Amino acid sequence: MCSQVDLMASFAALTGQQLPAGAAQDSQNTLDVWLGKSKQGRKYLLEESYTLALRDKRWKYIALRRRPRLTG
């Protein structure tokens, strides 16, 4: 499992570059996954869209999104 968040660290590894201190703190080098050399990427992935979700291998927990009550 990998994410677009990992692209920065992976591209840095691909080009032999060092990321500046503090840059792309959440990015992990998953270059072997992107290149198809490995199936092992992140152990888990936190996603945020309209709500939070946590992926772990083949499971995904999606937090309940509470909508504000309409009054009137």
N, C-alpha and C positions, 0 to 999 in steps of 0.2 A: 504494500500500500504506500502510495506517495501522493503528494499534492503539489499544486502550482506554487505553494509557499517554498517548496524545496528546489525550485528551478534556479534561484540565485546561487545557492551553495553548490549545486550540481554543475552549473555552467562555469563557476569559478574553478572547480576541480577539472572540468574538461579542458579548460584553457590554461591550467597551471597557475592560476592567479590566487592570491591571498585576499580574502575579504577584509576591509578595514575593521578595526575594533568597533564593536557595537552595531555593525551593519548586518541586516538579515538575521537577527537573533533567533528567530523561530525556524530558520531554514536549515535543513539537514542535507548532507551530500548523499543523494540517492541515485547517483549517476548509473550504477550498475543495473538498477531497476529500469530506468529510462531506456537504457541500451539493450535491455532484454537478457542481460547476463546473470541476473539474480531475480528471485521472486520475493526476497526478503527486503522490505523497506522499513517504514515506521511500524512500531508495535501498536500504536494507537494514533488517532487523529481527531482533534477537536474541530468541529465545523460550526460556522455561524452564518446564518442566512436570515430567515425570519424568526428563527428560534435557535437554540443550541442543540447540537448533536455530537455524540461521541461514538466513533467507530473503533472497533477492536476485532481484528480478523474478519470473520463473516457476520458479526453482529453490529447493529447500529441502534443506539438509544437516542430517541428524539424527545427532547423536553417538551412538556405541554406548554403551549403558547396561550396565555390568558389574554383574552380580548377585553377591552374596557366595556363596561355596561353602558348601553344607550339609555339615556333618561330623557323624559320629555313628554 
